[in-house]
Amino acid sequence: PILSGVVHASVLARMDPAEAWPLFQRTLTADLDDTQGGTTEHGIHLGAMAGTIDIVTRAFAGVTVDGNTVTLDARLPARLAGARFELQHRGQRLRVSLSPASTQVTAHPCSANPDVDVRVIPPPTEDRTP
């Protein structure tokens, strides 16, 4: 069977972000262009739109969670200038801002469990700018 655009882009994003980018863009425009001929108003593409958020956070930004640790291992495609999003882990809200040159994580002041660790994995040496 053929994988949906969301699934295909998500799998491809970690292996080859440049190849995943056109699939990701097509998935984003599915609702705007109503590519299914009238199903958008019925919410058919809602799952696809949620999938695009998942691609940005888990595939392009490389967010994983293990216990108290939130890890970011970003692999942004060259055509994506950056990404910003918020996530919540164990009650702690984190604001993430990514660009090809940097990863910034800001914790919102709260009374949540302070034992949330954030780990940022730098991009491979060949991808870094001098």
C-alpha positions in Angstrom: 0.0 0.0 0.0 1.0 3.6 -0.6 1.8 5.7 2.5 -0.1 8.9 3.1 1.8 12.1 2.5 2.0 12.8 6.2 3.4 9.4 7.0 5.8 9.4 4.1 7.1 12.9 4.9 7.5 12.0 8.6 9.6 8.9 7.8 11.6 10.7 5.2 12.2 13.8 7.4 14.7 12.1 9.6 16.6 10.4 6.8 16.5 13.1 4.1 14.9 16.5 5.2 15.4 17.9 1.7 13.4 15.1 0.1 10.7 15.3 2.8 10.1 19.1 2.3 8.0 18.9 -0.9 5.8 16.2 0.6 5.4 18.3 3.8 4.4 21.3 1.7 1.8 19.3 -0.2 0.3 18.1 3.1 0.1 21.6 4.4 -1.8 22.8 1.3 -4.3 19.9 1.2 -6.9 21.9 3.2 -6.2 25.2 1.6 -6.5 23.8 -1.9 -9.2 21.3 -1.0 -7.5 18.6 -3.0 -10.1 16.0 -2.1 -12.9 17.9 -3.8 -15.2 19.1 -1.0 -14.1 17.1 2.1 -12.3 19.9 3.8 -15.5 21.4 5.2 -16.2 18.0 6.9 -12.9 17.9 8.7 -11.4 15.0 6.7 -8.0 16.7 6.6 -7.9 17.3 10.3 -5.7 14.3 10.9 -3.4 15.4 8.1 -3.0 18.8 9.7 -2.2 17.3 13.1 0.3 15.1 11.2 2.1 18.2 9.9 2.5 19.5 13.5 4.0 16.1 14.4 6.4 16.3 11.4 7.7 19.7 12.6 8.0 18.7 16.3 9.2 15.1 16.1 10.8 14.8 12.7 12.3 18.2 11.9 12.9 19.4 15.5 13.7 15.9 16.7 11.7 16.1 19.9 11.8 13.0 22.0 10.9 12.4 25.6 12.4 9.9 28.0 11.4 10.2 31.7 12.3 13.7 32.8 14.4 14.5 29.7 13.2 16.3 26.6 15.7 15.9 23.8 15.9 18.1 20.7 17.9 16.7 17.8 16.9 19.2 15.0 17.3 18.4 11.3 15.6 21.3 9.6 15.3 21.1 5.8 17.3 23.9 4.1 14.1 25.5 2.8 12.7 25.8 6.4 14.2 29.0 7.9 13.1 28.1 11.4 10.3 26.9 13.6 8.8 28.0 16.9 6.4 26.0 19.1 5.6 25.3 22.7 5.3 21.9 24.4 4.4 20.8 27.9 6.2 18.0 29.7 5.3 17.0 33.3 3.5 20.3 33.7 6.5 22.4 32.6 5.8 24.5 29.5 8.7 25.0 27.2 9.0 27.4 24.3 11.3 26.1 21.5 12.8 28.3 18.8 14.9 26.7 16.1 16.9 28.0 13.2 19.7 26.4 11.2 22.3 28.1 13.5 20.7 27.8 16.9 18.2 26.0 19.2 16.7 28.0 22.1 14.5 26.6 24.8 12.8 28.8 27.4 10.9 27.4 30.4 7.8 29.3 31.5 7.8 30.1 35.2 5.4 27.7 36.9 5.0 25.6 40.0 5.5 22.4 38.0 8.0 19.7 38.7 11.5 21.4 38.3 13.1 18.1 37.4 12.6 18.5 33.7 15.9 18.3 31.8 16.4 19.6 28.3 19.1 18.1 26.1 20.0 19.7 22.8 22.0 17.6 20.3 24.1 19.7 17.9 23.8 19.1 14.2 26.4 16.9 12.6 29.7 18.7 12.1 29.3 18.9 8.3 26.0 20.7 8.7 27.4 23.4 11.1 28.3 26.9 9.9 31.7 28.1 10.9 
